[in-house]
Amino acid sequence: AGPVLTVSAFGDPAAAAAEANAAGSGALAQIWGRDARAVQDLAGRLQTGTVWINTHDALAPEIPMTPWRGSGYGASGGPDALDELTRTKAVVWDLTPLTERTPSLTKAAIRADSEGPDHD
């Protein structure tokens, strides 16, 4: 099944949430309204990964897009998506020139090479 778009007018946030949550999908919801408390209440009730309030296409890499319920698996955007696509690796790199490190096996090796193989 592809994307589903339903546009409905509601006066009661609880009724709007009940109808939206009955759909079985939950990737994204948009709420348009003037009453800040009502739209915030509705956003909290919706079983979706993302809620846009009085906007659309608010896509940015730092904003997670995590589908809920029947909308798929995985995440895109935000730290959750990066965690799914990356592995942690530590790389420690000392940029001090090898000849300046103390104590240094490298200095001993350089000295030995400069003195030649026949030197005791």
Buried (B, 14 or more C-beta within 10 A) or exposed (E): EEEEEEEEEBEEBEEBBEEBBEBEBBBBBBBEBEEEEBBBBBBEBBBBBBBBBEEEEEEEEEEBBBBBBEBBEEBBBBEBBBEEEEEEEEEEEEEEEEEEEEEEEEBEEEEEEEEEEEEE
